[in-house]
Amino acid sequence: MRFSVTVLFAASLASAYTIGKPVSTWFDNVTACGQTCYANTSASPCNATDMACQCMNLNYITALATCVSSSCSVQDAQAAQAVAVATCQTAGINLTNPVPACAAPCDQIASSTCTDPNDGACPCKDTTYIQAVDTCFKSSCQVQDITTAETAGAALCRAYGVDISSTVPAA
């Protein structure tokens, strides 16, 4: 669950060309090019209705960004961006800044036993680390920001195939 500046920046940048999976009727608002990219991109391990997970899934975002930027017009990409921002916001994820400022230092304060910076699932499996980060959220943030930080963190872990709901109860 490391919220590295690089990952968050990449997610924010890539979100400019991102679309998510349908929750309601958003898909009707995406152009044919966006629909093709959507149909050919897997959000795995996120399930089709877990928008927060999809919004934090860097592999999914990158694949969609690549498809849209190489296959669609600038206008189609802008339409996809607008849909992505609205859809992710509804799921509790702000694509521009998924982690509130009060929670950003929590990743650095808590220490994980993970040594491979490319293994995003490892910190999510480190119960002590997850609990320390959550404690930091709760001591550093106001109620709404705690909810936002926990939503983003849990979604990021689900994007790595790890469910932390039993480790960190909802705020």
Order of alpha helices (4+ residues) and beta strands (2+ residues): alpha-alpha-alpha-alpha-alpha-alpha-alpha-alpha-alpha
